[in-house]
């Protein structure tokens, strides 16, 4: 498992903020992370899409197989 951590720079829904910051993650991959509760906002696990604000800290965990897409982009 790998970890990515970042601060939100623009308001929006969680899926779109992660998608904009890390375009190698597909919509389905983000949904899977949410289902498995592999996403934290301000140290609280999230299991569904929600609104995030500027300054929120997002931490998510993902498998190494998604790393292949990061190398391509």
Order of alpha helices (4+ residues) and beta strands (2+ residues): beta-beta-alpha-alpha-beta-beta-beta-beta-alpha
